[in-house]
Amino acid sequence: MVNLTSYLEEHLRDSSGNRTEHSRKYQVASMALILLVCGVGIVGNMLVVFVVLSTKHMRTPTNCYLVSLAVADLVVLMAAGLPNITNTIYGSWVYGYMGCLSITYLQYLGINVSSCSITAFTIERYIAICHPMKAQFICTTSRAKKIILLVWAFISLYCMMWLFLLDIKHTSYKDMTVVICDYRVSRKFYLPIYFLDFILFYIAPLVLAIVLYWMISRILFLNPIHSDPTESNKHQSDGSIGHQQTSDTLTPNSTATSRKQ
């Protein structure tokens, strides 16, 4: 959000130094699209949280990770959608200095927690499929809740650095002054932070997911599961009936042979 806001403000000016305004059609289309995406996402994720928390038998380890992912997505949708709507209407940052810090913090918090929740869910699926005996003791609801709390606590502390890296800046045009939420110092100093985020919350989870799902698929292909258990039972019963009929057919012959002897 900060990068996009700064980029737009740097380019929304004409050669005379005046700020160029978006057309009314662009504003309406942009707001409609934002409201549609954010509205559907917020309602859908809220339903996931409500259903899992209100239904006792659905409080499984897998659903715990899904609730964590849904809450993280809610944070991102609300923290990213609201500023985009007001920026489209007013063309300026209207939430002040504390809003700049908190909204940006919540955006990075939600994105990073989403990545960690998906990673934890992937590890839980790997243990449940590839190590079913260990899963009975490891993949429990209480352990899943502890892992989720640990993830949220760690990411909350990790993202606190953004509270010290942002500031409100005023861009002056000939006809008006625009307030933006921007970097505190030059952008080149933020490259190590973005590179660290890219490694921790994208590359590492992606590589781990590829390896784990390859191992899961290998286990499933080497140990295929019958698609219809009733059909296999039917074949077994048909085989036993056929064997019984064969034995019944052979019994008179064997009796006649014994009589001749």
N, C-alpha and C positions, 0 to 999 in steps of 0.2 A: 504494500500500500504506500509506504513512504517513497520507494523508488518511482512508482507510477505517478504519484502526486508531483514530485519534483520534476520528473521528465516532462509532464504535461505543462507545468507552469513555465518551464524554460522555452517551450516551443509555441505556447499560445500567445504570441505577440507578433505584430506585423512589423514592417520595416520602419515605420514611424515611431515605434515604441509603445503603441497602444495595445491593450490586451484584446485579443480577438474572442468574441463570444460564440458559443455553440448555437446552432439554429434550434428553433423550437421543436422541430421534428426529431432532431437528434436527441434532445433532452427527454422527450416523451418516450421514444423508443428505448433509450438507455434505462430510464426509470422502470419501464414496463418489464424489460428483460431482467433487471436486478431483482425487482419484486417477485417475479415468477420463480427464478432460480432459488432465491433465499427463502421465499414462502414455502415452496414445496420441500426444500431441504429441512427447514425448521420444523414443519409439521411432521414430516416423516421420521425424523430423529426423536422428536418428542413422543411419538407413538411407540417407538421401540423402547424407550426408557420406561414409559408408563406401563406397557404390557409386561415387561420383564419384572418390574418392581411390584406390580399388583398381583401377579400370578405366582404362587409359591413354588409350584413344581417346575417353573421355568428358570429358577435361580440356580443355574448350572454354571460350571467354570467357563464354558464357551460363551454363554450369554452375559456373564460378568464382563468379559473383554469386549463384547459387542456394545454393552451399555457405556463402557469407558470410551469406545470409539464414537458412539453417538453423541455423548456429551462434548467431546473434543470437537466434533464437526459442528455442533450447535454454537460453540464458542467462536469458531472461525466464521461461520455464516453471519452471526450477529455483529462481530467486531469488524468484519470486512464489508458487509452489506450496508450498514448504517452510514458510514462515512462516504461511501460512493453515492448514496442517494442525496445527501446534503451537498456534496461537492458538485453534483449535477445541477442542483437547484440554485445554490448560492455562488458557486464558483470559487469558494474560499473555505478555509478551515474554520469551523465555528465552535469547536469543542475546547479550545484553550490549550494551555500548556499541559495540565494534568490529563486532559483527554488525549492529547498526542502520545503521552507516555503509556497510559493504561490501555488504549485501544491497540497500539502497536505491540505492546507486551502480550495482550490476549491473543492477537493473531499468531505470533510465533509460538505461544504456549499451545494453542489448539493444534497447529500443524505438527509440532514435534510430538505431542502426546498421541496424535493419530498414528504417526509412524511407529511409535513404541508399542501402542496397543495392538496394531496389526502384527508386529514382530512377536509379541508375547502370545497372541492367538495362534500364530504359525507354529511356535515351539510346542504349545499345548497340544495341537493336532498331531504333531510328529510323535510326541510321547504316547499319546492315546492309541495311535495306529501301529507304530513300530515297537513299542514296549508296553503292551496292554497290562502285563502283570504289575509293572512299576507304576503305571498310570492310576491304579486303584489307590495308591498311597500318595502320589505326587499331585495328580490333577484333581484337587479338591476345591470346593467353593471357598473355603477359608483361606487357602493358599493363594487362590486367584485374587481375592480381595486385598490381601497383603501386597501382592505384586503390583496391583493397580494403584494402591496408595503410595507405594514406593516410586512408581513411575511418575505420578503427578507431583510428588514432593521434589523429586530430582529435577524434572523439567521446570517446575516453578522457580527453583533456585537458579538453574542454568539460564533461564530467559531474563533474569533480573538485570543482566548487563545492559539490556536495551533501555532500562530506565535512566541510564547515564550517557547514552549515545545519541539522544534525540533532542531537538530543540525547535522552538517556534521561530520562523523567519518571516520577514515582511518583504515582499517584492513590490517595488514601486513602478507604476506605469504612469503615463502622462495623464490618464483620466481617472485612475483609482489605485488603491493599494490592496494587494492580495496577501492574506495570511496563509502560510503553508506549514505543514509538519514535515520537517526535513532533518537531515543529518546534522550533528553538532559540529563535526570537523569534516575534512575533505573525504571524498568517497574512497580514495585509494587506501585509506587506513582500515577500511571495513572488509577488505578482501580476505584476510585471514579468518575473520569471523564467519563469513559466508562459506569459505572453503571448509571450515570445521563443521558447520551445519550440514554441508553437502556430504561429507564423509560419514558423520555420525548418524544422520537421520534419512539418508537416501542410499548411498553406496553400500554401507554395512548391512542395513536391513534387506536390501535387494539381493546381495550375494548370499546372505544367510537363508532367505526365503527360497532362492533357486536351489541351494544345496539340500535343504530339508524336504522340499517338494519332490526333488529327484529321488531322494531316499524313500519317501512315501510311495511314489509311483512304482519304484522298484519292488518294494514289499508287496504292493497290491497285484502287480503283474506276475510275480513269482508265486504268489499264493492266491489264486483266483477264488472268489467266493461264488457259490451257486446262486444264480439269479432267481431261481424259484425253488425254495426248499420243499414245497409240497410235491413238486414234480419228481424230485429225487426220491422222496419217500414212496411215491407211487411206483417208480421203477423198482425200488427195493421190494415192495410188496408183490408186484407182478412177478419178479424173479423168484420169490419164495413160493408163490402159488404154482408156477411152472415146475419148480423143482419137486413140489409135493405131487403134482400130477404125474411127473415122470416116474417117481418112486412107486406111485400107485399102479402105474401101467406095468412096471417091471415085476411087481410082486407076484401076480399069477404065474408068469413064466418061470420065475425061480421056484415057485411051489410045485409046478408041474415037473420041472427037472428033477427036483428032490424025490418025487413020487416014482419017477421012472427008475431012478437009482435004487 
